[in-house]
């Protein structure tokens, strides 16, 4: 009986790990698509998850890269949110009419505020921008996420190839020529991700669940062997009594 109780406890612990909600420790602000064509235009979605269980996200700021002069930017309206676009005058820009004035300014950032992202939810902010640089490279869009209690999370770390993922990675767009994108090898269809964070916990949970189930089956089989009916020549009542009195 003690063995069965111990096995049951193991099973419960394993199930608890498996059913526990996924930790948001690996969630972060992202941009999609993460690859674009040199010299072109594109629509990009900044996805902002709320990682706090006790606070809402009330302000999102995306800072545009300094190495790009993105002069054409338009936004998809987001219900409940007000967007403010900041610009800077381009050097050596000729003065002219209103259209020239817009073309001579590069966007430096966008701020969304007035709305709220509740715990366990995310919001997508879509931006159409261009023209993208004609030289291949990376565009790093640093993001600042402000919570209702005043905390500011800075998604500003620049990921580096071959290095561990930083704690607060900034959204990055890889700008490549169209022919380079076409020649890029396709990702393996059945790649197996390396377990990290919650993946390890769930893997251990499955392992514990399997071991617990195996032990439970073993205990049950042992119990069945102990309770195998005695030969017909021995009265069943006498056999049960002997079993209870045995040391």
Secondary structure, 3 states (H helix, E strand, C coil): CHHHHHHHHHHHHHHHHHHCCCCHHHCCCEEECCEEECCCCEEEEEEEECCCCCCCEEEEEEECCCCCCCCEEEECCCCCCEEEEEEEECCCCCCCCHHHHHHCEEEEEEEEEEEEECCCCEEEEEEEEECCCCCCEEEEEEEEEEECCCCEEEECECCCCCCCCCCCECEEEEEECHHHHHHCCCCCCCCCCCCCCHHHHHHHHHHHHHHHHHHHHHHHHHHHHHCCCCCCCCCHHHHHHHHHHCC
